[in-house]
Amino acid sequence: MYYTSTLSPQVADTDMQGHVNFLAYSNWFDRVRVPIYKEFSPDLNFRDHGIVVLHTEVTFIHEVYVHHDVEIRTWVSLIGVKSFEVTQELWQQGERCATGRTVFCAFDFTSHKSEPISSKFREALERYHYDPTA
């Protein structure tokens, strides 16, 4: 299932006319992925092994305004051998306003190579796995 996070847009996130600037979306999506990051490393210390972003995209569907909180729904949509995908939706006042998709790869920072997702981390990812079409 997906998990939700609620954020309050700040004036600094806007274009000064009350519309949230597109740059805020990626920042918000990253901020609410922290629980997944902590599954990999509870102290967020990725000295030797960690995850890296391979691809990220945001699709804008509707304007977001500073006057109302946003809800971000986050889930793991795909799990591979070395990589996984996180999908996110940004909602405001009952309307889906944006979607995001980020592909991560398990990474060994010592050898600078991708590596298989550990069984412990795979179990954590499975807890966040969700298929909205099912």
C-alpha positions as CSV (number, residue, x, y, z in Angstrom):
1,M,0.0,0.0,0.0
2,Y,1.1,3.6,-0.4
3,Y,1.9,5.9,2.5
4,T,0.9,9.5,2.7
5,S,2.7,12.7,3.8
6,T,1.2,16.1,4.2
7,L,3.2,19.2,3.5
8,S,2.3,22.9,3.7
9,P,3.6,24.9,0.8
10,Q,5.7,27.9,1.7
11,V,5.8,31.3,0.1
12,A,9.4,30.5,-1.0
13,D,8.0,27.6,-3.0
14,T,5.9,30.0,-5.2
15,D,6.3,32.3,-8.1
16,M,5.0,35.1,-5.8
17,Q,1.5,34.8,-7.4
18,G,0.5,31.9,-5.3
19,H,1.4,29.2,-7.8
20,V,3.9,26.6,-6.6
21,N,7.1,26.7,-8.7
22,F,7.8,23.4,-10.5
23,L,11.2,23.1,-8.7
24,A,9.4,22.5,-5.4
25,Y,7.8,19.3,-6.6
26,S,11.0,17.3,-6.8
27,N,12.2,18.6,-3.5
28,W,8.9,17.6,-1.8
29,F,9.0,14.1,-3.4
30,D,12.6,13.6,-2.2
31,R,11.7,14.8,1.4
32,V,8.9,12.3,1.8
33,R,10.9,9.4,0.5
34,V,13.1,9.5,3.6
35,P,11.3,6.5,5.3
36,I,12.4,4.4,2.3
37,Y,15.9,5.7,2.6
38,K,16.0,4.9,6.3
39,E,15.0,1.3,5.5
40,F,18.3,1.0,3.7
41,S,20.3,3.0,6.2
42,P,18.5,4.0,9.5
43,D,21.0,6.7,10.2
44,L,21.1,7.8,6.5
45,N,24.8,7.0,6.4
46,F,25.7,5.6,3.1
47,R,29.4,5.2,3.5
48,D,30.0,1.9,1.7
49,H,26.7,0.8,0.4
50,G,23.7,2.9,-0.5
51,I,21.4,3.9,-3.3
52,V,21.8,6.3,-6.2
53,V,19.2,7.9,-8.5
54,L,19.3,6.7,-12.0
55,H,16.3,8.5,-13.4
56,T,13.6,10.9,-12.1
57,E,10.7,12.5,-13.8
58,V,7.7,14.7,-12.8
59,T,4.6,15.0,-14.8
60,F,2.6,18.2,-14.1
61,I,-1.2,17.8,-14.3
62,H,-2.7,20.7,-12.5
63,E,-1.4,23.9,-10.8
64,V,-0.6,23.7,-7.1
65,Y,-1.3,26.7,-4.8
66,V,0.3,28.0,-1.7
67,H,-3.0,28.4,0.2
68,H,-3.7,24.7,0.8
69,D,-1.7,21.7,2.1
70,V,-0.6,19.0,-0.3
71,E,-0.8,15.3,0.2
72,I,1.9,13.1,-1.4
73,R,1.2,9.4,-1.8
74,T,4.4,7.3,-2.1
75,W,4.9,3.7,-3.0
76,V,7.4,1.3,-4.5
77,S,6.1,0.4,-8.0
78,L,8.8,-2.0,-9.3
79,I,11.5,-4.1,-7.6
80,G,14.3,-5.6,-9.8
81,V,17.6,-7.3,-9.0
82,K,19.7,-4.2,-8.6
83,S,17.1,-1.4,-9.0
84,F,13.7,-0.3,-7.8
85,E,11.2,2.4,-8.8
86,V,9.3,4.7,-6.5
87,T,6.1,6.3,-7.7
88,Q,4.5,9.4,-6.1
89,E,1.4,11.4,-6.6
90,L,0.8,15.0,-5.4
91,W,-2.8,15.8,-4.4
92,Q,-4.3,19.1,-3.4
93,Q,-7.9,19.6,-2.4
94,G,-8.9,16.1,-3.8
95,E,-7.3,16.7,-7.2
96,R,-4.2,14.8,-8.5
97,C,-1.8,17.6,-9.5
98,A,1.4,15.8,-10.4
99,T,3.0,12.4,-10.6
100,G,6.6,11.5,-10.0
101,R,8.7,8.4,-10.8
102,T,12.3,7.8,-9.6
103,V,14.5,4.8,-10.4
104,F,17.1,3.9,-7.8
105,C,20.0,1.5,-7.9
106,A,21.7,-0.3,-5.0
107,F,25.3,0.9,-5.2
108,D,28.7,0.0,-3.7
109,F,30.5,3.3,-3.1
110,T,33.8,1.5,-2.6
111,S,33.9,-0.2,-5.9
112,H,31.7,2.4,-7.6
113,K,29.5,-0.3,-9.1
114,S,25.9,-1.3,-8.8
115,E,25.1,-4.3,-6.7
116,P,22.1,-6.5,-6.0
117,I,19.5,-5.3,-3.6
118,S,20.1,-7.0,-0.2
119,S,17.5,-9.5,1.0
120,K,16.9,-7.2,4.1
121,F,16.3,-4.1,2.0
122,R,14.2,-6.2,-0.5
123,E,11.9,-7.2,2.4
124,A,11.5,-3.5,3.3
125,L,10.8,-2.6,-0.3
126,E,8.1,-5.3,-0.5
127,R,6.3,-3.6,2.5
128,Y,6.1,-0.4,0.4
129,H,5.1,-2.2,-2.8
130,Y,1.8,-1.2,-4.3
131,D,0.0,-1.7,-7.6
132,P,-2.8,0.8,-8.0
133,T,-4.3,-1.2,-10.9
134,A,-4.8,-4.3,-8.7
